Amino acid sequence: MEEAKNKEKKQPEKTDEKDKEKEKGQQPSGKDKDKKEEQELSEEDKQLQEDLEMMVERLGEKNTELYRPALEELRRLIRSSTTSMTSVPKPLKFLRPHYGKLKEIYDGMAAGENKHFCADVVSVLAMTMSGERECLKYRLLGSQEELASWGHEYVRHLAGEVAKEWQEVEESDKTQQETLLKLVKEIVPYNMAHNAEHEACDLLMEIERLEMLEDYIDENAYGKVCLYLTSCVSYVPEPENSALLRCSLKIFRKFNRYPEALRLALMLNDVELVENIFTSCKDIVIQKQMAFMLGRHGMFLELNEDVEDYEDLTEIMSNVQLNSNFLALAREVRDIESISTGYVCSVGCCLTETSF
C-alpha cells in the first residue's frame, strides 16, 4: 500500500517537469522575436521600411545626384511623423539601425546644402539614441531651419541638451554661449506659442537668463508664467529665489498688475521698491487696495500731501478705520442673509484645516 502511495506522489512531479519542458520550448528566442515583429508588420509598414532603407543606400552611393531627392524624402517622412509623438514614429524606428551609417555618410559628404540636410536628419534621429548630446551637435551643423517643423518632442529634447551643454561651457567661451543663446531664442518663443510656458521658464532658469522672458510674454501668458515662477520660489535657495520674485515682479509691472507686483515686493521686503510701485500707480481705487495691503502688512509709507486722497490713503495704511470697516462689512453681510452659529463654526473649522 505504501509503495502505491509513493508512486501516486511521484506521478504529478513528472507531469510538472513535462509542463516546464513544454513551456521552455514555447518561449521564443531573440531571433524568433525579430521574426515575429517582421511578420506583424503590415504591408504598408514593410513598404515604408524598404523605402527608407533604399534612401539610405542611395546616400551611400557615389552618384551625388541621388542625394538631394533621398534627403528631401527622408526629411518629409520624418517631419510628418514627429508632429505628434505619442510613441516612437515608424520612420525613426526603422532608421534607428542605420544611425551609425548615416553619421558616416555625413562625414563623407562634401560641404554644401546636402550635408546640412543630412545633419538635420541625423539630429532628429539622435533623439532615439543615447549619444552624448548629438541631437544638439548635428542641429548646429544642420541647415538651421525652423524648429517648429520637427515637432514639439524634438524641441523639448533639444532644450534639455542645450541646458546640459550650457553647464559645461566655460564663461570665457563667449562664442559657444552666443551659439547656444541663438537656439534658446528659437526655443522659448516656440514653447510660449504651444502652451509650454513652464518648459521655457525651466530652460531660462537653467542658463540663468530669466530676464529674456519679458521679451516673449504677452497678455495671455504672463499670468501662467508668473504663477509658475512664484511656485518655484519655495524650492530654490538664495539668491535664485529672489531672482524669481524680481522677474515675476517686472512682468506684473509690465502689464500694470500693481497689486500683484506689490505683493512680491513685500515678500522681498524692499521698501524702496514698494514705494516705487505704489506711487507709479495712477488709479486711486487700486492705490486704496494697495494701501489696505500695506496696512495688513504693517508697512506705512510717507506720502506727499499733494497726492490725491492723501488723507484716505494715510488712514487706510495706518489701520485707523480697520474696526469700523469690519463692522460695516458685518452689517452688509447681515443684511444679505442671517448667519447661523453653525455656519460660522463650520467655516471656521474649514479655514483652520486649510491653514495647515
Secondary structure, DSSP 8 states (H G I E B T S, - for coil): -HHHHHHHHHHHHHHHHHHHHHHHHHS--HHHHHHHHHHHS-HHHHHHHHHHHHHHHHHTSS-GGGHHHHHHHHHHHHHHHHSS-SS--HHHHHHGGGHHHHHHHHHHS-SSHHHHHHHHHHHHHGGGS--SSHHHHHHHHS----GGGG-HHHHHHHHHHHHHHHHHS-TT-HHHHHHHHHHHHHHHHHHHHTT-HHHHHHHHHHTT-GGGGGGT--TTTHHHHHHHHHHHGGGS-TTHHHHHHHHHHHHHHHTT-HHHHHHHHHHHT-HHHHHHHHHH---HHHHHHHHHHHHHHT------TTSTTHHHHHHHHHTTTHHHHHHHHHHHHHHH----HHHHHHHHHHHHHHH-
